[in-house]
Amino acid sequence: MIFTSLPDTIPVHFGFDGQADGWGSKKVLWFLPIVGLAIYGLLTFISRYPNTFNYPVVITEQNALQQYQIACSMLD
């Protein structure tokens, strides 16, 4: 309802002085939620395979669980 009442051109970038210096279509408003959803999906998918991460230590049976938990907690 509010989206339809927006003007066709909206400010999309502001300079250090607070003045708009970049303009774009109101459709640009959908960009950030879509990017956020894509990043969430990617991180969710990646967190399911902690054994494929690059670790600074050699993974052994003794430290595997702890290293996988640390790595997954960094994605949260």
N, C-alpha and C positions, 0 to 999 in steps of 0.2 A: 504494500500500500504506500509506504513512504518512498520506496525505490522509484516508483513511477512518477513521483512528484519532484525528483531531483532534476536539475538541468542536464542537458546532454553532455556538456563539458564541465568537468570538475577539476579542482587543483589536486595534483598527485605528488607534488614535491614542493617543499618549502625551504627557503634559504636560511642562513644564520640570522638574518634580521626578522624572520617570521613571515616574510612576504612570499606568496606563491610564485614560484618560478618555473613550474612545470605543470602542464595541463594534459588531460586525457579524457577518454570516454568514461561514462559512469559504469560501464561494464568492467572496468579495472578493479572495482570494489570486490569482485568475485575472485580476483587473483590470490590474495592472501589466504582466505579460507581454503582454497583448493591446494595451494602450496603447503599449508599446515597439515591438511589431511594426507597429502602425499608423503610428507616427512614422517608423520605418525605411522602410516602404513609400512613404510620402508624400515623404520626402527623396530616396529613390532615383528616384522618378518626376520630381520637380522638377529634379533634377540633370541630367536628359536634355535639358532645354530651357533652357540658360543664356542664350539670346538673349532670353528673356522676362523676365529679372530686371530690377530697378530699379538702375541704375548711377549713381554720382555724376559720371561723366564721359560725354562723347559717345563712342559706340562708332564707331570708324572701321575701315577695313580694316587699318590699321597696328597698332592696339591691341586688336583684337577677340580674338585668340587668348589674349593675356596676361590680359585682363580676364575672359574665360570661365574660364581656368584658376584664377585667383584666386578667383572666385566659387564654383566647384565645390569647391575645396579648403576653403573655409569651411564647406561642408556635411558634410565628412567628420568 
